[in-house]
């Protein structure tokens, strides 16, 4: 089963967009559903069988508040560099990729915990 993480991205003037991530593929949309739809359009037929679980984005045992805050900071820096046509520093890109991977692993761990609960 394909695992997809959908992350909120805070924008200028309080706006929020969403980023969907799975297996190195990314999409963005004005809503979580739009981001998910854009990502699923990129998936192969074998990857397309997905189950969607919405998580409330509060810190938890899988991805803590400090990690969430740092992810938000790096995403803001990445967008700023992109919008200004600047190169995002490689060290920050690596840290951002690591946090995205960590959030994706956290999403998988949450899903596994939910699956365990559902089997009881």
N, CA, C and O atoms as a GROMACS GRO file, in nm:
protein
  480
    1UNK      N    1   0.085  -0.118   0.000
    1UNK     CA    2   0.000   0.000   0.000
    1UNK      C    3   0.090   0.124   0.000
    1UNK      O    4   0.190   0.129   0.071
    2UNK      N    5   0.053   0.220  -0.078
    2UNK     CA    6   0.128   0.345  -0.088
    2UNK      C    7   0.098   0.434   0.032
    2UNK      O    8  -0.017   0.452   0.070
    3UNK      N    9   0.204   0.489   0.090
    3UNK     CA   10   0.188   0.581   0.202
    3UNK      C   11   0.207   0.722   0.151
    3UNK      O   12   0.302   0.750   0.079
    4UNK      N   13   0.117   0.810   0.188
    4UNK     CA   14   0.121   0.950   0.146
    4UNK      C   15   0.111   1.038   0.269
    4UNK      O   16   0.024   1.018   0.354
    5UNK      N   17   0.200   1.136   0.279
    5UNK     CA   18   0.192   1.235   0.386
    5UNK      C   19   0.143   1.365   0.324
    5UNK      O   20   0.189   1.405   0.218
    6UNK      N   21   0.050   1.430   0.390
    6UNK     CA   22   0.000   1.561   0.345
    6UNK      C   23   0.030   1.660   0.455
    6UNK      O   24  -0.015   1.646   0.569
    7UNK      N   25   0.109   1.762   0.419
    7UNK     CA   26   0.155   1.860   0.517
    7UNK      C   27   0.099   1.997   0.486
    7UNK      O   28   0.098   2.037   0.369
    8UNK      N   29   0.054   2.071   0.587
    8UNK     CA   30   0.011   2.209   0.564
    8UNK      C   31   0.133   2.299   0.548
    8UNK      O   32   0.236   2.278   0.614
    9UNK      N   33   0.122   2.396   0.461
    9UNK     CA   34   0.230   2.493   0.439
    9UNK      C   35   0.172   2.631   0.461
    9UNK      O   36   0.084   2.676   0.387
   10UNK      N   37   0.221   2.700   0.564
   10UNK     CA   38   0.174   2.835   0.593
   10UNK      C   39   0.237   2.931   0.493
   10UNK      O   40   0.357   2.928   0.468
   11UNK      N   41   0.153   3.016   0.437
   11UNK     CA   42   0.200   3.113   0.339
   11UNK      C   43   0.191   3.254   0.392
   11UNK      O   44   0.169   3.278   0.511
   12UNK      N   45   0.210   3.345   0.300
   12UNK     CA   46   0.202   3.487   0.336
   12UNK      C   47   0.059   3.521   0.378
   12UNK      O   48  -0.037   3.462   0.329
   13UNK      N   49   0.047   3.614   0.466
   13UNK     CA   50  -0.082   3.668   0.512
   13UNK      C   51  -0.174   3.560   0.567
   13UNK      O   52  -0.296   3.569   0.555
   14UNK      N   53  -0.115   3.456   0.629
   14UNK     CA   54  -0.194   3.354   0.695
   14UNK      C   55  -0.255   3.249   0.606
   14UNK      O   56  -0.330   3.164   0.655
   15UNK      N   57  -0.226   3.251   0.477
   15UNK     CA   58  -0.283   3.149   0.389
   15UNK      C   59  -0.216   3.015   0.414
   15UNK      O   60  -0.103   3.008   0.462
   16UNK      N   61  -0.287   2.908   0.381
   16UNK     CA   62  -0.233   2.773   0.397
   16UNK      C   63  -0.255   2.697   0.267
   16UNK      O   64  -0.365   2.699   0.211
   17UNK      N   65  -0.151   2.630   0.220
   17UNK     CA   66  -0.163   2.534   0.111
   17UNK      C   67  -0.115   2.400   0.164
   17UNK      O   68  -0.068   2.391   0.278
   18UNK      N   69  -0.128   2.297   0.085
   18UNK     CA   70  -0.093   2.164   0.131
   18UNK      C   71   0.002   2.096   0.034
   18UNK      O   72  -0.009   2.113  -0.088
   19UNK      N   73   0.095   2.020   0.089
   19UNK     CA   74   0.194   1.946   0.011
   19UNK      C   75   0.172   1.797   0.038
   19UNK      O   76   0.173   1.754   0.154
   20UNK      N   77   0.154   1.720  -0.068
   20UNK     CA   78   0.142   1.575  -0.056
   20UNK      C   79   0.273   1.512  -0.102
   20UNK      O   80   0.328   1.552  -0.205
   21UNK      N   81   0.323   1.414  -0.027
   21UNK     CA   82   0.453   1.353  -0.055
   21UNK      C   83   0.441   1.202  -0.046
   21UNK      O   84   0.379   1.148   0.046
   22UNK      N   85   0.501   1.133  -0.145
   22UNK     CA   86   0.506   0.987  -0.141
   22UNK      C   87   0.613   0.936  -0.235
   22UNK      O   88   0.616   0.972  -0.353
   23UNK      N   89   0.701   0.854  -0.183
   23UNK     CA   90   0.803   0.787  -0.265
   23UNK      C   91   0.876   0.882  -0.360
   23UNK      O   92   0.894   0.850  -0.478
   24UNK      N   93   0.917   0.997  -0.311
   24UNK     CA   94   0.992   1.092  -0.393
   24UNK      C   95   0.906   1.178  -0.483
   24UNK      O   96   0.959   1.263  -0.556
   25UNK      N   97   0.777   1.160  -0.481
   25UNK     CA   98   0.685   1.242  -0.562
   25UNK      C   99   0.622   1.345  -0.470
   25UNK      O  100   0.595   1.318  -0.353
   26UNK      N  101   0.599   1.464  -0.525
   26UNK     CA  102   0.540   1.573  -0.446
   26UNK      C  103   0.437   1.646  -0.529
   26UNK      O  104   0.447   1.654  -0.652
   27UNK      N  105   0.338   1.700  -0.460
   27UNK     CA  106   0.241   1.788  -0.525
   27UNK      C  107   0.196   1.891  -0.423
   27UNK      O  108   0.216   1.874  -0.303
   28UNK      N  109   0.136   1.995  -0.473
   28UNK     CA  110   0.088   2.101  -0.385
   28UNK      C  111  -0.049   2.144  -0.433
   28UNK      O  112  -0.078   2.141  -0.553
   29UNK      N  113  -0.134   2.185  -0.339
   29UNK     CA  114  -0.267   2.230  -0.374
   29UNK      C  115  -0.325   2.319  -0.267
   29UNK      O  116  -0.273   2.325  -0.156
   30UNK      N  117  -0.434   2.389  -0.300
   30UNK     CA  118  -0.495   2.481  -0.204
   30UNK      C  119  -0.566   2.409  -0.089
   30UNK      O  120  -0.591   2.468   0.016
   31UNK      N  121  -0.596   2.281  -0.109
   31UNK     CA  122  -0.658   2.200  -0.004
   31UNK      C  123  -0.582   2.067   0.005
   31UNK      O  124  -0.508   2.031  -0.086
   32UNK      N  125  -0.603   1.996   0.114
   32UNK     CA  126  -0.540   1.864   0.128
   32UNK      C  127  -0.589   1.772   0.017
   32UNK      O  128  -0.511   1.693  -0.038
   33UNK      N  129  -0.716   1.782  -0.016
   33UNK     CA  130  -0.772   1.698  -0.123
   33UNK      C  131  -0.712   1.728  -0.259
   33UNK      O  132  -0.684   1.637  -0.336
   34UNK      N  133  -0.691   1.857  -0.288
   34UNK     CA  134  -0.631   1.895  -0.416
   34UNK      C  135  -0.487   1.845  -0.425
   34UNK      O  136  -0.444   1.798  -0.530
   35UNK      N  137  -0.414   1.856  -0.316
   35UNK     CA  138  -0.275   1.806  -0.314
   35UNK      C  139  -0.274   1.655  -0.332
   35UNK      O  140  -0.190   1.602  -0.405
   36UNK      N  141  -0.366   1.586  -0.267
   36UNK     CA  142  -0.376   1.440  -0.280
   36UNK      C  143  -0.413   1.402  -0.423
   36UNK      O  144  -0.353   1.310  -0.480
   37UNK      N  145  -0.511   1.470  -0.481
   37UNK     CA  146  -0.551   1.441  -0.620
   37UNK      C  147  -0.435   1.461  -0.716
   37UNK      O  148  -0.413   1.379  -0.806
   38UNK      N  149  -0.359   1.570  -0.698
   38UNK     CA  150  -0.246   1.598  -0.786
   38UNK      C  151  -0.138   1.491  -0.770
   38UNK      O  152  -0.073   1.453  -0.868
   39UNK      N  153  -0.119   1.442  -0.649
   39UNK     CA  154  -0.018   1.338  -0.628
   39UNK      C  155  -0.064   1.205  -0.685
   39UNK      O  156   0.014   1.136  -0.750
   40UNK      N  157  -0.189   1.168  -0.663
   40UNK     CA  158  -0.236   1.039  -0.713
   40UNK      C  159  -0.232   1.034  -0.865
   40UNK      O  160  -0.220   0.926  -0.923
   41UNK      N  161  -0.242   1.149  -0.931
   41UNK     CA  162  -0.230   1.153  -1.077
   41UNK      C  163  -0.090   1.113  -1.122
   41UNK      O  164  -0.071   1.072  -1.237
   42UNK      N  165   0.009   1.126  -1.035
   42UNK     CA  166   0.147   1.091  -1.067
   42UNK      C  167   0.179   0.944  -1.038
   42UNK      O  168   0.284   0.895  -1.079
   43UNK      N  169   0.091   0.874  -0.968
   43UNK     CA  170   0.119   0.737  -0.925
   43UNK      C  171   0.093   0.637  -1.037
   43UNK      O  172   0.007   0.658  -1.122
   44UNK      N  173   0.169   0.528  -1.034
   44UNK     CA  174   0.146   0.419  -1.128
   44UNK      C  175   0.022   0.342  -1.082
   44UNK      O  176  -0.022   0.359  -0.968
   45UNK      N  177  -0.036   0.260  -1.169
   45UNK     CA  178  -0.152   0.181  -1.127
   45UNK      C  179  -0.124   0.094  -1.004
   45UNK      O  180  -0.212   0.075  -0.920
   46UNK      N  181  -0.002   0.042  -0.993
   46UNK     CA  182   0.033  -0.039  -0.876
   46UNK      C  183   0.037   0.043  -0.748
   46UNK      O  184   0.011  -0.010  -0.640
   47UNK      N  185   0.069   0.172  -0.759
   47UNK     CA  186   0.078   0.259  -0.642
   47UNK      C  187  -0.055   0.323  -0.607
   47UNK      O  188  -0.071   0.379  -0.498
   48UNK      N  189  -0.151   0.317  -0.697
   48UNK     CA  190  -0.274   0.396  -0.682
   48UNK      C  191  -0.370   0.345  -0.575
   48UNK      O  192  -0.460   0.418  -0.535
   49UNK      N  193  -0.353   0.222  -0.527
   49UNK     CA  194  -0.441   0.172  -0.422
   49UNK      C  195  -0.403   0.231  -0.288
   49UNK      O  196  -0.314   0.180  -0.220
   50UNK      N  197  -0.468   0.339  -0.250
   50UNK     CA  198  -0.431   0.409  -0.127
   50UNK      C  199  -0.547   0.414  -0.029
   50UNK      O  200  -0.664   0.411  -0.068
   51UNK      N  201  -0.512   0.424   0.098
   51UNK     CA  202  -0.608   0.449   0.203
   51UNK      C  203  -0.567   0.583   0.265
   51UNK      O  204  -0.450   0.603   0.297
   52UNK      N  205  -0.661   0.672   0.281
   52UNK     CA  206  -0.629   0.805   0.332
   52UNK      C  207  -0.670   0.814   0.478
   52UNK      O  208  -0.784   0.784   0.514
   53UNK      N  209  -0.576   0.856   0.561
   53UNK     CA  210  -0.601   0.880   0.702
   53UNK      C  211  -0.562   1.025   0.729
   53UNK      O  212  -0.450   1.065   0.699
   54UNK      N  213  -0.652   1.101   0.785
   54UNK     CA  214  -0.624   1.241   0.814
   54UNK      C  215  -0.579   1.253   0.958
   54UNK      O  216  -0.647   1.208   1.050
   55UNK      N  217  -0.464   1.314   0.976
   55UNK     CA  218  -0.408   1.333   1.110
   55UNK      C  219  -0.420   1.480   1.144
   55UNK      O  220  -0.409   1.565   1.056
   56UNK      N  221  -0.441   1.512   1.268
   56UNK     CA  222  -0.471   1.649   1.309
   56UNK      C  223  -0.351   1.743   1.310
   56UNK      O  224  -0.367   1.861   1.344
   57UNK      N  225  -0.233   1.696   1.276
   57UNK     CA  226  -0.112   1.778   1.267
   57UNK      C  227  -0.063   1.833   1.401
   57UNK      O  228   0.019   1.924   1.403
   58UNK      N  229  -0.111   1.779   1.509
   58UNK     CA  230  -0.056   1.817   1.638
   58UNK      C  231   0.068   1.732   1.663
   58UNK      O  232   0.078   1.620   1.612
   59UNK      N  233   0.161   1.785   1.740
   59UNK     CA  234   0.279   1.704   1.774
   59UNK      C  235   0.235   1.574   1.842
   59UNK      O  236   0.136   1.570   1.915
   60UNK      N  237   0.310   1.469   1.816
   60UNK     CA  238   0.280   1.341   1.879
   60UNK      C  239   0.408   1.263   1.900
   60UNK      O  240   0.518   1.315   1.878
   61UNK      N  241   0.395   1.139   1.942
   61UNK     CA  242   0.512   1.057   1.971
   61UNK      C  243   0.592   1.024   1.846
   61UNK      O  244   0.707   0.980   1.856
   62UNK      N  245   0.533   1.044   1.728
   62UNK     CA  246   0.601   1.009   1.604
   62UNK      C  247   0.674   1.128   1.539
   62UNK      O  248   0.775   1.109   1.472
   63UNK      N  249   0.622   1.248   1.561
   63UNK     CA  250   0.682   1.369   1.501
   63UNK      C  251   0.651   1.484   1.597
   63UNK      O  252   0.538   1.531   1.604
   64UNK      N  253   0.754   1.528   1.671
   64UNK     CA  254   0.732   1.622   1.781
   64UNK      C  255   0.721   1.768   1.736
   64UNK      O  256   0.741   1.799   1.618
   65UNK      N  257   0.689   1.855   1.830
   65UNK     CA  258   0.667   1.997   1.801
   65UNK      C  259   0.792   2.062   1.744
   65UNK      O  260   0.783   2.143   1.651
   66UNK      N  261   0.908   2.029   1.798
   66UNK     CA  262   1.033   2.088   1.748
   66UNK      C  263   1.055   2.052   1.601
   66UNK      O  264   1.094   2.137   1.521
   67UNK      N  265   1.029   1.928   1.565
   67UNK     CA  266   1.043   1.885   1.426
   67UNK      C  267   0.942   1.955   1.337
   67UNK      O  268   0.974   1.996   1.225
   68UNK      N  269   0.818   1.969   1.385
   68UNK     CA  270   0.716   2.039   1.308
   68UNK      C  271   0.755   2.184   1.284
   68UNK      O  272   0.740   2.236   1.173
   69UNK      N  273   0.805   2.250   1.388
   69UNK     CA  274   0.845   2.390   1.374
   69UNK      C  275   0.961   2.405   1.277
   69UNK      O  276   0.961   2.496   1.195
   70UNK      N  277   1.059   2.317   1.287
   70UNK     CA  278   1.174   2.325   1.197
   70UNK      C  279   1.132   2.297   1.053
   70UNK      O  280   1.181   2.362   0.961
   71UNK      N  281   1.043   2.202   1.034
   71UNK     CA  282   0.992   2.173   0.900
   71UNK      C  283   0.923   2.296   0.842
   71UNK      O  284   0.944   2.330   0.725
   72UNK      N  285   0.841   2.363   0.922
   72UNK     CA  286   0.773   2.485   0.876
   72UNK      C  287   0.874   2.595   0.842
   72UNK      O  288   0.857   2.664   0.742
   73UNK      N  289   0.977   2.610   0.924
   73UNK     CA  290   1.080   2.712   0.896
   73UNK      C  291   1.152   2.684   0.765
   73UNK      O  292   1.170   2.774   0.683
   74UNK      N  293   1.192   2.559   0.747
   74UNK     CA  294   1.265   2.524   0.625
   74UNK      C  295   1.176   2.535   0.501
   74UNK      O  296   1.223   2.578   0.396
   75UNK      N  297   1.050   2.498   0.513
   75UNK     CA  298   0.958   2.513   0.399
   75UNK      C  299   0.941   2.660   0.363
   75UNK      O  300   0.937   2.695   0.245
   76UNK      N  301   0.932   2.746   0.464
   76UNK     CA  302   0.921   2.890   0.438
   76UNK      C  303   1.046   2.942   0.369
   76UNK      O  304   1.038   3.022   0.275
   77UNK      N  305   1.164   2.897   0.414
   77UNK     CA  306   1.290   2.938   0.350
   77UNK      C  307   1.298   2.886   0.207
   77UNK      O  308   1.340   2.958   0.116
   78UNK      N  309   1.257   2.761   0.188
   78UNK     CA  310   1.260   2.701   0.054
   78UNK      C  311   1.171   2.780  -0.042
   78UNK      O  312   1.211   2.810  -0.154
   79UNK      N  313   1.048   2.814   0.004
   79UNK     CA  314   0.957   2.892  -0.081
   79UNK      C  315   1.014   3.029  -0.111
   79UNK      O  316   1.003   3.078  -0.223
   80UNK      N  317   1.074   3.092  -0.011
   80UNK     CA  318   1.133   3.224  -0.030
   80UNK      C  319   1.244   3.218  -0.135
   80UNK      O  320   1.250   3.302  -0.224
   81UNK      N  321   1.331   3.119  -0.124
   81UNK     CA  322   1.439   3.104  -0.223
   81UNK      C  323   1.380   3.078  -0.362
   81UNK      O  324   1.424   3.138  -0.460
   82UNK      N  325   1.282   2.991  -0.369
   82UNK     CA  326   1.217   2.961  -0.497
   82UNK      C  327   1.156   3.086  -0.558
   82UNK      O  328   1.177   3.114  -0.676
   83UNK      N  329   1.082   3.161  -0.478
   83UNK     CA  330   1.013   3.280  -0.528
   83UNK      C  331   1.110   3.389  -0.572
   83UNK      O  332   1.077   3.468  -0.660
   84UNK      N  333   1.228   3.394  -0.510
   84UNK     CA  334   1.327   3.496  -0.544
   84UNK      C  335   1.429   3.446  -0.647
   84UNK      O  336   1.523   3.518  -0.682
   85UNK      N  337   1.409   3.323  -0.695
   85UNK     CA  338   1.501   3.267  -0.794
   85UNK      C  339   1.638   3.235  -0.738
   85UNK      O  340   1.736   3.230  -0.812
   86UNK      N  341   1.645   3.214  -0.607
   86UNK     CA  342   1.773   3.184  -0.542
   86UNK      C  343   1.785   3.033  -0.519
   86UNK      O  344   1.686   2.960  -0.515
   87UNK      N  345   1.908   2.990  -0.505
   87UNK     CA  346   1.935   2.849  -0.475
   87UNK      C  347   1.916   2.824  -0.326
   87UNK      O  348   1.969   2.898  -0.242
   88UNK      N  349   1.842   2.722  -0.295
   88UNK     CA  350   1.823   2.681  -0.156
   88UNK      C  351   1.950   2.609  -0.113
   88UNK      O  352   1.992   2.515  -0.181
   89UNK      N  353   2.013   2.650  -0.002
   89UNK     CA  354   2.139   2.589   0.040
   89UNK      C  355   2.129   2.436   0.055
   89UNK      O  356   2.031   2.384   0.106
   90UNK      N  357   2.232   2.368   0.009
   90UNK     CA  358   2.233   2.221   0.008
   90UNK      C  359   2.216   2.162   0.149
   90UNK      O  360   2.148   2.061   0.165
   91UNK      N  361   2.276   2.225   0.249
   91UNK     CA  362   2.264   2.171   0.385
   91UNK      C  363   2.120   2.182   0.435
   91UNK      O  364   2.071   2.092   0.503
   92UNK      N  365   2.054   2.292   0.402
   92UNK     CA  366   1.914   2.307   0.442
   92UNK      C  367   1.824   2.215   0.360
   92UNK      O  368   1.726   2.162   0.413
   93UNK      N  369   1.857   2.195   0.232
   93UNK     CA  370   1.780   2.102   0.149
   93UNK      C  371   1.789   1.961   0.207
   93UNK      O  372   1.689   1.889   0.212
   94UNK      N  373   1.908   1.922   0.250
   94UNK     CA  374   1.926   1.790   0.309
   94UNK      C  375   1.847   1.777   0.440
   94UNK      O  376   1.785   1.674   0.466
   95UNK      N  377   1.850   1.882   0.521
   95UNK     CA  378   1.774   1.880   0.646
   95UNK      C  379   1.625   1.873   0.618
   95UNK      O  380   1.552   1.799   0.684
   96UNK      N  381   1.578   1.952   0.519
   96UNK     CA  382   1.437   1.951   0.482
   96UNK      C  383   1.396   1.812   0.433
   96UNK      O  384   1.292   1.760   0.473
   97UNK      N  385   1.477   1.754   0.347
   97UNK     CA  386   1.446   1.619   0.296
   97UNK      C  387   1.440   1.519   0.411
   97UNK      O  388   1.354   1.431   0.413
   98UNK      N  389   1.531   1.532   0.506
   98UNK     CA  390   1.530   1.443   0.622
   98UNK      C  391   1.404   1.458   0.706
   98UNK      O  392   1.349   1.359   0.753
   99UNK      N  393   1.360   1.582   0.724
   99UNK     CA  394   1.237   1.605   0.801
   99UNK      C  395   1.114   1.554   0.727
   99UNK      O  396   1.022   1.500   0.788
  100UNK      N  397   1.112   1.572   0.596
  100UNK     CA  398   1.000   1.520   0.516
  100UNK      C  399   0.997   1.368   0.526
  100UNK      O  400   0.891   1.309   0.543
  101UNK      N  401   1.114   1.306   0.514
  101UNK     CA  402   1.120   1.161   0.529
  101UNK      C  403   1.076   1.118   0.669
  101UNK      O  404   1.006   1.018   0.684
  102UNK      N  405   1.118   1.193   0.770
  102UNK     CA  406   1.080   1.160   0.908
  102UNK      C  407   0.929   1.172   0.926
  102UNK      O  408   0.868   1.088   0.992
  103UNK      N  409   0.868   1.275   0.866
  103UNK     CA  410   0.723   1.290   0.876
  103UNK      C  411   0.653   1.177   0.801
  103UNK      O  412   0.549   1.128   0.844
  104UNK      N  413   0.710   1.136   0.688
  104UNK     CA  414   0.652   1.024   0.614
  104UNK      C  415   0.662   0.895   0.696
  104UNK      O  416   0.566   0.816   0.700
  105UNK      N  417   0.777   0.872   0.761
  105UNK     CA  418   0.791   0.755   0.848
  105UNK      C  419   0.694   0.764   0.966
  105UNK      O  420   0.636   0.664   1.008
  106UNK      N  421   0.677   0.885   1.020
  106UNK     CA  422   0.582   0.905   1.130
  106UNK      C  423   0.440   0.872   1.084
  106UNK      O  424   0.363   0.810   1.157
  107UNK      N  425   0.408   0.913   0.962
  107UNK     CA  426   0.277   0.882   0.906
  107UNK      C  427   0.258   0.730   0.895
  107UNK      O  428   0.151   0.678   0.925
  108UNK      N  429   0.362   0.661   0.850
  108UNK     CA  430   0.355   0.515   0.840
  108UNK      C  431   0.339   0.452   0.978
  108UNK      O  432   0.262   0.357   0.994
  109UNK      N  433   0.410   0.504   1.076
  109UNK     CA  434   0.400   0.450   1.212
  109UNK      C  435   0.260   0.473   1.269
  109UNK      O  436   0.205   0.385   1.336
  110UNK      N  437   0.204   0.591   1.243
  110UNK     CA  438   0.066   0.618   1.288
  110UNK      C  439  -0.030   0.521   1.222
  110UNK      O  440  -0.120   0.467   1.287
  111UNK      N  441  -0.011   0.498   1.092
  111UNK     CA  442  -0.097   0.406   1.018
  111UNK      C  443  -0.086   0.265   1.073
  111UNK      O  444  -0.187   0.195   1.089
  112UNK      N  445   0.036   0.222   1.103
  112UNK     CA  446   0.056   0.088   1.160
  112UNK      C  447  -0.012   0.076   1.295
  112UNK      O  448  -0.074  -0.026   1.326
  113UNK      N  449  -0.001   0.180   1.376
  113UNK     CA  450  -0.066   0.178   1.507
  113UNK      C  451  -0.218   0.171   1.491
  113UNK      O  452  -0.286   0.100   1.565
  114UNK      N  453  -0.271   0.246   1.394
  114UNK     CA  454  -0.414   0.243   1.368
  114UNK      C  455  -0.457   0.105   1.319
  114UNK      O  456  -0.560   0.053   1.362
  115UNK      N  457  -0.379   0.046   1.231
  115UNK     CA  458  -0.411  -0.088   1.180
  115UNK      C  459  -0.413  -0.189   1.294
  115UNK      O  460  -0.500  -0.276   1.300
  116UNK      N  461  -0.317  -0.178   1.385
  116UNK     CA  462  -0.315  -0.267   1.502
  116UNK      C  463  -0.442  -0.250   1.585
  116UNK      O  464  -0.500  -0.349   1.630
  117UNK      N  465  -0.483  -0.126   1.605
  117UNK     CA  466  -0.605  -0.100   1.683
  117UNK      C  467  -0.728  -0.157   1.613
  117UNK      O  468  -0.816  -0.213   1.678
  118UNK      N  469  -0.734  -0.142   1.481
  118UNK     CA  470  -0.850  -0.189   1.407
  118UNK      C  471  -0.862  -0.341   1.408
  118UNK      O  472  -0.971  -0.395   1.394
  119UNK      N  473  -0.750  -0.410   1.424
  119UNK     CA  474  -0.751  -0.556   1.426
  119UNK      C  475  -0.791  -0.612   1.561
  119UNK      O  476  -0.814  -0.732   1.573
  120UNK      N  477  -0.800  -0.529   1.661
  120UNK     CA  478  -0.836  -0.576   1.795
  120UNK      C  479  -0.984  -0.598   1.808
  120UNK      O  480  -1.032  -0.637   1.914
   0.00000   0.00000   0.00000
